[in-house]
């Protein structure tokens, strides 16, 4: 029974931001559970490489070019996916990140963050990261009476982290919008949840976490000291939470919630 509980065979999943490290791992994980996965992103080379990895592992995938910041681009991608693969039943929103221009440092104080950079961070993480994809893919799920939407939050959404002020605030908005959409669509058969990753090395944070020689930065050492498991995460460690939330059988009564995959970071104070 357990294998059927987490079986995504016959499901069509869209992973926006699937060209990135974490999004790509999640795309591969959904494919490994049986879903046909559309990897959406702007970088065709990385997207095709991820699809090749999915296919090599015995899964089914397709790369579709899309810009999460453009509703027209998302609509065209949705139409292509549904024409070629079928109705979308799983949407995983993995686009987002922190822009160095809105990082507070010893050289740049809070009051020196430009308003346009602040807005760009919110556009990336909440508008393109959640709102526009949900506006384009959500109504189809509602009309069919079933579906799962999974958004990617951050530990910074729960406990504002030093330096990443705009990113923390934008990810807090992701949690709020996730719960709003869950309330809005629960009676329509569409579940909306989020995953909060802890510290996972990816493109946008690698320079903050590790020095050029691969050794942990002082910031990473502080993070590890605050983490009961004492290490950073591996991208594949997010897959279980995603498959759980994607599976209608396994999580049919789960909506509006957030699953933390953080090595205990949020569980510890001092």
C-alpha positions as CSV (number, residue, x, y, z in Angstrom):
1,X,0.0,0.0,0.0
2,X,2.8,2.4,0.8
3,X,4.1,2.4,-2.8
4,X,0.7,3.4,-4.1
5,X,0.3,6.0,-1.4
6,X,3.1,8.0,-2.9
7,X,2.6,7.0,-6.5
8,X,2.3,10.0,-8.9
9,X,1.8,7.9,-12.1
10,X,-0.6,9.6,-14.5
11,X,0.0,13.0,-12.9
12,X,1.4,15.9,-14.9
13,X,3.7,18.2,-12.8
14,X,5.0,21.6,-13.7
15,X,8.2,22.7,-11.8
16,X,8.8,26.4,-12.3
17,X,12.5,27.1,-11.6
18,X,13.3,23.5,-12.4
19,X,16.5,24.7,-14.1
20,X,18.0,25.5,-10.7
21,X,19.7,23.2,-8.2
22,X,16.8,22.8,-5.7
23,X,14.0,23.0,-8.3
24,X,15.8,20.6,-10.5
25,X,16.2,18.1,-7.7
26,X,12.5,18.4,-6.9
27,X,11.6,17.9,-10.6
28,X,13.7,14.8,-10.7
29,X,12.1,13.6,-7.4
30,X,8.5,14.0,-8.8
31,X,9.5,12.2,-11.9
32,X,11.0,9.4,-9.8
33,X,7.6,9.0,-8.1
34,X,6.0,8.5,-11.5
35,X,4.8,12.0,-12.6
36,X,5.4,13.3,-16.1
37,X,7.3,16.5,-15.3
38,X,7.5,19.7,-17.3
39,X,10.7,21.6,-16.3
40,X,10.0,25.3,-16.8
41,X,12.7,28.0,-16.8
42,X,14.7,30.4,-18.9
43,X,17.9,28.5,-19.3
44,X,17.4,25.9,-22.0
45,X,20.8,24.3,-21.5
46,X,20.2,23.5,-17.9
47,X,16.6,22.6,-18.5
48,X,17.5,20.1,-21.2
49,X,20.2,18.7,-19.0
50,X,17.8,18.1,-16.1
51,X,15.3,16.4,-18.5
52,X,18.1,14.2,-19.8
53,X,18.8,13.2,-16.2
54,X,15.2,12.4,-15.6
55,X,15.0,10.3,-18.7
56,X,18.2,8.5,-17.9
57,X,16.7,7.5,-14.5
58,X,13.6,6.1,-16.3
59,X,11.3,9.1,-15.8
60,X,9.4,11.2,-18.2
61,X,10.1,14.9,-18.6
62,X,10.0,17.9,-21.0
63,X,11.7,21.2,-20.9
64,X,9.5,24.3,-21.7
65,X,10.9,27.8,-21.9
66,X,9.1,30.1,-19.5
67,X,9.8,33.4,-17.6
68,X,8.0,33.3,-14.2
69,X,7.9,37.1,-14.3
70,X,5.8,37.2,-17.4
71,X,2.1,36.2,-17.3
72,X,2.1,35.9,-21.1
73,X,5.1,33.6,-21.0
74,X,3.5,31.4,-18.3
75,X,0.2,31.2,-20.2
76,X,2.0,30.1,-23.4
77,X,4.0,27.5,-21.4
78,X,0.8,26.2,-19.7
79,X,-0.9,25.8,-23.1
80,X,2.1,24.0,-24.5
81,X,2.4,21.6,-21.5
82,X,-1.3,20.8,-21.5
83,X,-1.3,20.2,-25.3
84,X,1.7,17.9,-25.2
85,X,1.5,16.2,-21.8
86,X,-2.1,16.7,-20.6
87,X,-3.9,18.6,-17.8
88,X,-1.6,19.9,-15.0
89,X,-2.4,18.5,-11.6
90,X,0.8,19.5,-9.7
91,X,2.4,22.9,-9.7
92,X,5.7,23.4,-7.8
93,X,6.9,27.0,-7.6
94,X,10.6,27.0,-7.1
95,X,11.6,30.3,-8.7
96,X,13.0,32.9,-6.5
97,X,16.2,34.0,-4.7
98,X,18.1,36.8,-3.0
99,X,19.6,39.7,-5.0
100,X,22.9,40.9,-3.6
101,X,21.7,44.5,-4.2
102,X,19.3,44.1,-1.3
103,X,21.7,42.4,1.1
104,X,22.4,44.5,4.1
105,X,26.2,44.6,4.8
106,X,28.7,46.7,6.7
107,X,29.0,48.8,3.6
108,X,25.2,49.0,2.9
109,X,22.8,49.9,5.7
110,X,19.0,49.2,5.7
111,X,18.2,52.8,4.7
112,X,20.5,52.6,1.7
113,X,18.5,49.8,0.0
114,X,17.0,51.3,-3.2
115,X,13.2,51.1,-3.5
116,X,13.4,49.7,-7.0
117,X,15.7,46.9,-5.7
118,X,13.3,46.1,-2.9
119,X,10.4,45.9,-5.3
120,X,12.5,43.7,-7.6
121,X,13.1,41.2,-4.7
122,X,9.4,41.1,-4.0
123,X,8.6,40.7,-7.7
124,X,10.9,37.8,-8.0
125,X,9.9,35.9,-4.8
126,X,6.2,36.6,-4.5
127,X,4.9,37.9,-7.8
128,X,6.9,35.6,-10.1
129,X,7.6,33.0,-7.4
130,X,3.9,32.4,-6.5
131,X,1.2,34.8,-7.7
132,X,1.5,34.7,-11.5
133,X,2.1,30.9,-11.7
134,X,-0.9,30.3,-9.5
135,X,-3.0,32.7,-11.5
136,X,-2.2,30.8,-14.7
137,X,-2.2,27.2,-13.5
138,X,-4.6,27.3,-10.6
139,X,-7.9,27.9,-12.4
140,X,-7.4,24.8,-14.6
141,X,-7.0,22.7,-11.4
142,X,-10.1,24.4,-9.9
143,X,-12.1,23.7,-13.0
144,X,-11.1,20.0,-12.9
145,X,-11.7,19.8,-9.1
146,X,-8.3,18.5,-8.1
147,X,-4.7,19.5,-7.9
148,X,-1.7,20.3,-5.6
149,X,0.3,23.5,-5.5
150,X,3.6,23.6,-3.6
151,X,5.4,26.8,-2.9
152,X,8.9,27.2,-1.7
153,X,9.3,29.4,1.4
154,X,12.5,29.8,3.6
155,X,13.5,29.7,7.2
156,X,14.0,33.4,6.7
157,X,10.2,33.7,6.4
158,X,9.8,32.4,10.0
159,X,12.8,34.0,11.7
160,X,14.1,37.1,9.8
161,X,17.8,36.5,9.1
162,X,20.5,39.1,9.3
163,X,21.5,40.8,6.0
164,X,18.7,39.4,3.8
165,X,15.9,41.8,4.8
166,X,14.0,42.0,1.6
167,X,14.3,38.3,0.9
168,X,13.0,37.5,4.4
169,X,10.0,39.8,4.0
170,X,9.2,38.4,0.6
171,X,9.4,34.8,1.8
172,X,7.1,35.7,4.7
173,X,4.6,36.9,2.1
174,X,4.9,33.5,0.4
175,X,3.7,31.8,3.5
176,X,0.8,34.2,3.8
177,X,-0.3,33.9,0.2
178,X,0.0,30.1,0.4
179,X,-2.5,30.1,3.3
180,X,-4.8,32.5,1.5
181,X,-4.9,30.4,-1.6
182,X,-5.4,27.2,0.4
183,X,-8.4,28.8,2.0
184,X,-9.7,30.1,-1.3
185,X,-9.4,26.8,-3.2
186,X,-9.9,24.1,-0.5
187,X,-13.6,23.6,-1.3
188,X,-12.6,23.3,-5.0
189,X,-10.4,20.3,-4.5
190,X,-7.1,22.1,-4.9
191,X,-4.6,21.9,-2.0
192,X,-2.0,24.6,-1.5
193,X,1.0,24.1,0.8
194,X,4.6,25.2,1.1
195,X,8.0,23.7,2.0
196,X,10.5,25.6,4.1
197,X,14.0,24.5,3.2
198,X,16.8,25.2,5.7
199,X,20.2,26.0,4.4
200,X,20.8,24.2,1.1
201,X,23.7,25.3,-1.1
202,X,22.4,26.7,-4.4
203,X,23.4,29.3,-7.0
204,X,22.1,32.4,-5.1
205,X,23.6,31.6,-1.6
206,X,26.7,29.6,-2.3
207,X,29.0,32.6,-1.9
208,X,27.3,33.5,1.4
209,X,27.8,29.9,2.8
210,X,31.2,28.9,1.5
211,X,34.5,30.5,0.8
212,X,36.2,30.0,-2.6
213,X,38.3,27.1,-1.1
214,X,35.1,25.3,-0.1
215,X,35.4,26.0,3.6
216,X,32.4,27.3,5.5
217,X,32.1,31.1,6.0
218,X,31.7,32.6,9.4
219,X,28.0,32.9,8.6
220,X,27.8,29.2,7.8
221,X,29.6,28.3,11.1
222,X,27.0,30.4,13.0
223,X,24.2,28.6,11.1
224,X,25.7,25.1,11.9
225,X,26.0,26.1,15.5
226,X,22.3,26.9,15.5
227,X,21.3,23.7,13.7
228,X,20.8,20.6,15.8
229,X,21.9,18.3,12.9
230,X,25.0,20.4,12.5
231,X,25.2,20.4,8.7
232,X,23.6,22.0,5.6
233,X,21.0,20.1,3.6
234,X,21.4,18.1,0.5
235,X,19.0,18.9,-2.4
236,X,17.6,15.4,-2.6
237,X,16.4,15.7,1.1
238,X,13.6,18.0,-0.1
239,X,12.1,15.4,-2.3
240,X,10.1,13.4,0.3
241,X,8.2,16.5,1.4
242,X,7.4,17.4,-2.2
243,X,6.2,13.9,-3.1
244,X,4.0,13.8,0.1
245,X,2.3,17.1,-0.7
246,X,2.0,16.2,-4.4
247,X,0.3,12.9,-3.7
248,X,-3.5,13.2,-3.5
249,X,-3.6,9.9,-1.7
250,X,-1.0,10.7,0.9
251,X,-2.0,14.3,1.7
252,X,-5.7,14.6,0.8
253,X,-6.4,16.4,4.1
254,X,-3.3,18.6,4.1
255,X,-3.7,22.2,2.9
256,X,-2.5,25.6,4.1
257,X,0.4,24.1,5.9
258,X,4.2,24.5,5.8
259,X,6.7,21.6,6.1
260,X,10.1,22.5,7.4
261,X,13.1,20.6,6.1
262,X,15.7,22.4,8.0
263,X,17.7,20.0,10.2
264,X,16.0,21.4,13.2
265,X,17.1,25.1,12.7
266,X,13.7,26.5,13.6
267,X,13.4,24.3,16.6
268,X,16.4,25.7,18.4
269,X,16.7,29.1,20.2
270,X,19.9,29.1,22.2
